[in-house]
Amino acid sequence: VEFQSGRIGVAQADAVEAGLWPNPTVSYAREQVNGDPAETGEDFAWLTQRFDLSGRRGLRHQAAELRIGAAKNQLDAWLLDLTGETRRRFYQVLLHQQRLGAAERWTTRMRSITEIVARRKAAGDASAYDHERLKLELATARAQTRTAQAELERSRRALSALLGEQAPAAVVASGTLLPATAPLPLGELLELLPERADLRALEQQVQAAEREGTAAGRWWAPQVNLGGGVKTVKSQTGRSTGFLVNFSVPLPVFDRNQDEAGRASSEARISRATRRLELSDAEGTLQGLWMEATTVAEAAREFRRDAVAPSGSLLRTARKAYESGETAILQLLDAYRSAFNAETRALDLEWRARQTRILLDRAAGQGKS
């Protein structure tokens, strides 16, 4: 923020400089003739001021004000990027929290069924293979849980570093991964796109360069120096006083602001071309992200409804079938693993939908949704 604020400060200083009148000049001279019988002396004192009759100062001040606006819009664009990154890291914490929860539930289920099979093995109702196979699955679930814990810790520290928090473990995210609302219609987002902060900044840079070019093109109206003062003549016969008038105009024979005009024209072309390219790229990116955001969000909702929601009933059925001897241990493990995989797949889809939505909001120039 300090860096961007500093750029605004520089632009404001340039605007102050462009709007300032040049300082007046005070001059004094004395002429003394010695050895002459008349022995005369003359004193000259005058005040000179430069006047801009071409309007260049006003045009340059307008250009500087436009550059202040561009710097402020660049700050807004930077803050929009920072907001998007903060949102991404926040929802990454939420993702890993939910991943850890899914791994812990899987571990709890494996521990429970392993204990049941261990008792049945001791009673002679279960094979040693079933018990050893469950122990392997339990070890896998525990490793998955520890991995999820490490990923959660890393994401918490990343968010804490951005927020300036001192205790990463205290960072807890709440909410839902899947966006609760649909994005605005694509047509509305495209209409709002030219108002995005970075594109507004480029447009203001174009306008500022055009003002500077107009100012440079008024070389034919040079600045005028006007002065007035007093002349005093002292001689043996007494002292006499008169008025002085000074008027000067530089002739634009060699310097016709060719450098300023060329620089302003080039800057305007660069900014105009950059804005045109950025706008075209933003439109294509926005259209692609809008399609992806709506499609992935719908796929995530459908997958959770069709694959995750029925998993509880599937687990109960598989467990009853195993306990009654209708199925082997592998069918039971397959049901537990399928439920865990369905939950993690649903989380991955919801996380992708959220990521895409964050990118869509940034591309559209919106802070959050």
Secondary structure, 3 states (H helix, E strand, C coil): CHHHHHHHHHHHHHHHHHHCCCCCEEEEEEEECCCCCCCCEEEEEEEEEEECCCCHHHHHHHHHHHHHHHHHHHHHHHHHHHHHHHHHHHHHHHHHHHHHHHHHHHHHHHHHHHHHHHHHHHCCCCCHHHHHHHHHHHHHHHHHHHHHHHHHHHHHHHHHHHHCCCCHHHCCCCCCCCCCCCCCCHHHHHHHHHHCHHHHHHHHHHHHHHHHHHHHCCCCCCCEEEEEEEEEEEECCEEEEEEEEEEECCCCCCCCCHHHHHHHHHHHHHHHHHHHHHHHHHHHHHHHHHHHHHHHHHHHHHHHHHHHCCHHHHHHHHHHHHHCCCCCHHHHHHHHHHHHHHHHHHHHHHHHHHHHHHHHHHHHCCCCC
